[in-house]
Amino acid sequence: MSVAKSDYKRVTTKSLIDMKAKGEKISMLTAYDYTMAKIVDTAGVDVILVGDSASNVMAGHETTLPITLDQMIYHASSVVRAAERALVVVDLPFGSYQSDSKEALRSAIRVMKESGGHAVKLEGGKEIKESIKKILQAGIPVMGHLGLTPQSIYKFGTYTVRAKEEAEAEKLIEDAQLLEKLGCFALVLEKIPAKLAQRVAESISIPVIGIGAGGGVDGQVLVLHDMVGMTHEFSPRFLRRYMNLFEDMTKAIGQYAADVKSKDFPNANEQY
């Protein structure tokens, strides 16, 4: 089975399904603004997720719940302007799709029309089936999200690993198969046992992208700010930090402030 990276000029939902069929792992990262999205896209990441995690890392909220549809559209439109290769998936925020399927469709249409995003992502399984069906019937691609679903944090009461018990694990498998049957093009599994995640990935034909779900799935996603070390308080087991930008940037900014105070900046070569 080939694992060579394919040269996709533009990654599409079909590209991801092809990647799974060929055994090529899918790379996915979040981005919320033009500059960071440009870097992520240029680096060759397959999927950019405009996550409702913007509520945490961009706005400083404790949970993802406060972010609005208007704010998600703003972030998504900034990312879309930067992405030349990556597929851009946009989270529908809490309250924009759970209550009824017509509102879900209106929310998804707004995201697609106003941001130019390529797909939307929704959290949940059987309980949001009608919303997913309605959005798909309008021709809008849907990515699912099961396991730890942060929009339901007050229901769970904790960010601990999900589906460790047999009943919840079986429901997760059923929900994953339902999402495939409905027509979702891919699925995110968050913070579940690795063996269960692999079992799900092997039981469905659509790509399964994990975060804290082990290596037996079809791809991985991380929050960009965590991965490059801009955040430093958050250290779950699944996070690999590739840089320590918090430390580097703090040092650089501190040096700048000191140079201004000491009149070292600007020097003779840095003025007109």
Secondary structure, 3 states (H helix, E strand, C coil): CCCCCCCCCCCCHHHHHHHHHHCCCEEEEECCCHHHHHHHHHCCCCEEEECCCHHHHCCCCCCCCCCCHHHHHHHHHHHHCCCCCCEEEEECCCCCCCCCHHHHHHHHHHHHHHHCCCEEECCCCHHHHHHHHHHHHCCCCEEEEEECCHHHHHHHCCCCCCCCCHHHHHHHHHHHHHHHHHCCCEEEEECCCHHHHHHHHHHCCCCEEEECCCCCCCEEEECHHHHCCCCCCCCCCCCCCCCCHHHHHHHHHHHHHHHHHCCCCCCHHHCC
